[in-house]
Amino acid sequence: MTTQRRIETRPLTIAHRGACAYLPEHSLAAKAMAHAMGADYLEQDVVATRDDQLVVLHDIHVDRVTNVAAVFPARQRADGRYYARDFSLAELQSLELTERTDAAGRAVFPSRFPVGDSGLSIPTLDQEIRLVQGMNASMGTKTGIYPEIKKPAWHHKEGVDVAQLLLEALSQSGYEQRPDQVFVQCFDVNENIRLRNELKCQYRQIQLIADDAWQDAPTPFATLLTPGGLTQLKGVVAGIGPWIPQLYSIADDGTVMVSRLIEESNLLGLEEHTYTLSADALTAGFGFQRFPGSRDCRV
């Protein structure tokens, strides 16, 4: 597959975990709101259950966004965490989806949706796709989806191939006939290569780029940020997804120094989908103008 740079008349708006500033992340309510607000794409982090069903969760754990500890108090692993992979789909959907909390049970973002009874549940990928397609039909839009394969190497060790399940789900949902409405993203460069070469992925792929200190994936991110690293991605992915601080630095005197990452990426014909802009968690150096009566902002 030859990747070509698309010239956009405006930046794409990708709803990260849905409209998560207003409603619990990755809930169907948050996705419906993001769709109604005009997002171009809605993001789905994809994780596998014990019965190999795909659910939409930001992490392989469920203890920070559900009441799992109260419902299944003895189901944590040795590290004290509760893993989606240890529960059937029915068990996961019996839980209540909540606003994200820290290890002590406190809201990570206190000004967002209150932690407590939400009446929401963990959605399956199929449920979310049907929601998006239904809203597209009723609103006359072409909002796309932006699934991320979460920790594929970890899932492989658990005996499940999330990438293969995702491609099957996309095919069954009709996206082979409209591949322009899909981006598939992953932090794991080996899985991105496997998607393209072994699994023959027909969709545009994005190589997410983290900080090596996060130890998020078995990928040398510092190497990917070099011209040589980016060159290895050409022909594999349509673009890169850098963390915003990888695009610039701020000197002690306030001088902003822009990295060459975007320029070097452009020379290779790659798109750039940076993450994440949020009014209550802005990266250093960004300000915003709040619209009256809304949490929406222009950065």
C-alpha positions in Angstrom: 0.0 0.0 0.0 1.3 3.4 -0.9 0.5 6.1 1.6 -0.3 9.6 0.2 -0.5 12.8 2.2 -4.0 14.1 2.3 -4.3 17.9 2.2 -7.0 18.9 4.8 -8.7 22.3 4.6 -8.9 22.2 8.4 -7.5 20.0 11.2 -9.3 16.8 11.9 -11.1 16.7 15.2 -10.7 13.3 16.9 -12.8 12.8 20.0 -10.4 11.2 22.5 -12.5 8.7 24.5 -15.5 10.6 23.3 -16.7 13.8 24.9 -14.9 12.8 28.0 -14.9 16.3 29.5 -18.6 16.0 29.9 -19.4 12.3 30.4 -17.5 9.2 31.6 -14.8 8.3 29.1 -15.7 5.7 26.4 -19.3 5.6 27.5 -21.8 5.4 24.7 -23.2 8.7 26.0 -19.8 10.4 25.6 -19.6 9.1 22.1 -23.1 10.3 21.2 -22.3 13.7 22.5 -19.0 13.9 20.6 -20.8 12.9 17.4 -23.4 15.5 18.0 -20.7 18.1 18.6 -19.3 17.4 15.1 -16.2 15.3 15.7 -14.7 13.9 12.5 -13.6 10.7 14.2 -14.5 8.9 17.5 -11.7 7.0 19.3 -12.2 3.4 20.6 -9.5 1.8 22.8 -10.1 -1.9 22.2 -9.5 -4.6 24.9 -10.5 -8.3 24.9 -12.6 -10.0 27.5 -12.2 -13.6 28.8 -14.6 -14.8 26.1 -12.7 -13.0 23.4 -15.2 -10.2 23.0 -14.0 -6.7 22.2 -14.9 -4.0 24.6 -14.1 -0.3 24.6 -11.8 0.7 27.5 -8.8 2.9 27.8 -6.9 0.3 29.8 -6.5 -3.4 30.2 -7.6 -2.7 33.8 -11.2 -1.9 34.9 -10.7 -0.8 38.5 -10.2 2.9 37.9 -13.4 3.4 35.8 -15.9 0.9 37.2 -17.2 -0.4 40.6 -15.6 -3.8 40.0 -14.0 -3.9 43.5 -17.4 -3.7 45.1 -19.0 -6.2 42.7 -16.2 -8.8 42.4 -13.9 -8.1 45.4 -11.9 -11.3 45.1 -11.1 -11.1 41.3 -8.0 -8.9 41.4 -4.6 -10.3 40.3 -1.5 -10.5 42.5 -0.7 -6.8 41.7 -4.0 -5.7 43.1 -5.4 -4.7 39.7 -8.6 -6.0 38.1 -8.1 -7.0 34.4 -10.8 -6.9 31.7 -9.4 -10.2 30.4 -10.4 -12.0 33.6 -14.1 -11.2 33.1 -16.7 -12.4 30.7 -18.5 -9.8 28.6 -21.7 -10.4 30.7 -19.7 -9.8 33.9 -18.1 -6.6 32.6 -21.4 -5.2 31.4 -22.9 -5.8 34.9 -20.5 -3.2 36.2 -21.2 0.5 36.4 -18.9 2.7 34.3 -17.8 5.8 36.2 -15.6 8.9 35.9 -11.9 7.9 36.1 -10.4 7.8 39.6 -6.9 7.4 41.1 -5.7 4.5 43.3 -7.4 6.1 46.3 -10.7 6.4 44.6 -10.5 10.2 44.0 -11.6 11.8 40.8 -8.7 12.4 38.4 -10.5 15.4 37.0 -12.7 16.8 39.8 -14.5 19.3 37.6 -15.8 16.6 35.2 -18.8 14.2 35.6 -19.2 13.3 39.3 -17.8 10.0 40.5 -20.8 7.8 41.5 -24.0 6.5 40.0 -23.9 7.1 36.3 -26.2 4.5 35.0 -23.7 3.7 32.3 -21.9 0.5 31.3 -18.9 -0.7 29.4 -19.8 -0.8 25.7 -18.7 -3.5 23.2 -17.0 -2.4 20.0 -20.0 -3.6 18.1 -22.4 -1.5 20.2 -20.3 1.6 19.6 -20.0 1.0 15.9 -23.8 0.5 15.6 -24.3 3.8 17.5 -21.9 5.7 15.2 -23.4 4.2 12.1 -26.9 4.9 13.4 -26.2 8.5 14.1 -24.5 8.9 10.7 -27.7 7.7 9.1 -30.0 9.9 11.2 -27.9 13.0 11.0 -26.6 12.6 7.4 -22.9 12.6 8.5 -19.9 10.4 7.8 -18.2 10.5 11.2 -15.4 7.9 11.3 -14.0 5.6 13.9 -10.5 5.5 15.2 -9.9 2.2 17.1 -6.6 1.7 19.0 -5.3 -1.8 19.7 -4.4 -1.8 23.3 -1.2 -3.6 24.4 -1.2 -6.3 21.7 1.9 -8.0 23.0 0.2 -8.4 26.4 -2.9 -9.8 24.8 -0.9 -12.3 22.7 0.5 -13.6 26.0 -3.1 -13.9 27.2 -3.9 -16.1 24.2 -5.9 -13.6 22.1 -5.2 -11.7 18.9 -6.9 -8.4 19.3 -5.7 -7.1 15.9 -7.3 -10.0 14.1 -10.5 -9.7 16.0 -10.6 -6.0 15.3 -10.2 -6.5 11.5 -12.9 -9.1 11.5 -15.2 -6.7 13.4 -14.6 -3.9 11.0 -15.2 -6.2 8.0 -18.5 -7.5 9.5 -19.6 -3.9 10.1 -19.1 -3.0 6.4 -16.0 -0.8 6.7 -14.3 -2.6 3.9 -16.6 -0.6 1.6 -15.8 2.7 3.3 -12.2 2.4 4.5 -11.9 6.2 4.5 -14.0 6.3 7.7 -11.4 4.3 9.7 -8.0 4.9 11.2 -6.4 2.0 13.2 -3.8 3.1 15.7 -1.3 1.3 17.9 1.7 2.2 20.1 3.4 -1.1 19.3 5.4 -0.7 16.1 5.8 -4.5 15.6 2.0 -4.9 15.7 1.6 -2.1 13.1 4.0 -3.8 10.8 2.2 -7.1 11.4 -1.1 -5.5 10.6 0.2 -4.2 7.3 2.3 -7.1 6.1 0.8 -10.3 7.7 -2.9 -9.3 8.4 -3.1 -7.2 5.2 -4.9 -4.3 6.9 -6.8 -2.3 4.4 -7.2 0.7 6.7 -5.0 3.7 7.3 -2.8 3.1 10.3 -1.3 5.5 12.8 1.9 4.8 14.7 1.3 6.3 18.1 4.5 7.7 19.7 4.9 7.7 23.5 7.7 8.6 25.8 10.1 5.7 26.5 9.9 6.4 30.2 6.2 5.3 30.1 7.1 1.8 29.1 3.8 1.6 27.3 4.9 -0.7 24.5 8.0 -2.7 23.4 8.8 0.1 21.0 11.9 2.3 20.9 10.1 5.6 20.6 13.2 7.8 20.8 14.4 5.9 17.7 11.1 6.4 15.9 11.4 10.2 16.4 14.6 10.3 14.3 14.6 10.7 10.5 15.8 7.1 10.2 13.0 5.8 12.5 10.3 7.7 10.5 11.7 6.4 7.3 11.1 2.8 8.5 7.4 3.7 9.0 6.9 4.9 5.4 4.8 2.4 3.5 3.5 0.8 6.8 1.5 3.6 8.3 -0.4 6.6 7.0 0.8 8.8 9.8 2.2 9.3 13.3 0.5 10.2 16.5 3.0 12.1 18.6 2.5 13.3 22.2 2.2 17.1 22.1 5.4 17.8 24.1 7.4 15.9 21.4 6.6 18.7 19.0 8.3 21.5 21.0 10.2 22.5 24.1 10.2 25.6 26.2 13.4 27.2 27.4 13.8 28.7 30.9 13.4 32.2 29.3 10.1 31.2 27.8 11.5 30.7 24.2 9.5 28.0 22.4 11.7 25.7 20.3 9.8 23.7 17.7 11.2 20.2 16.9 11.8 19.0 13.4 9.4 16.1 13.8 6.5 17.5 11.8 8.8 18.8 9.0 10.6 15.4 8.8 7.3 13.6 8.8 5.9 15.8 6.1 8.8 15.1 3.9 7.9 11.4 4.0 4.3 12.1 3.2 3.1 11.1 6.7 0.1 12.7 8.5 0.4 13.9 12.0 -2.4 13.3 14.6 -1.1 14.7 17.9 -2.6 14.0 21.3 -4.2 15.3 23.5 -5.8 18.8 23.8 -8.1 19.2 26.9 -9.1 22.4 28.6 -8.5 21.0 32.1 -5.3 19.3 31.3 -3.5 21.5 28.8 0.2 20.9 28.0 2.6 23.7 29.1 2.6 26.7 26.8 -1.0 26.3 25.6 -3.8 28.7 26.6 -7.4 28.6 25.6 -10.4 30.8 25.0 -13.5 29.4 26.6 -16.7 29.8 24.7 -19.5 31.4 26.9 -21.5 28.7 28.7 -19.4 25.9 27.5 -16.3 23.9 28.3 -15.3 23.9 24.6 -12.2 25.9 23.9 -10.0 27.2 21.1 -6.3 26.5 21.9 
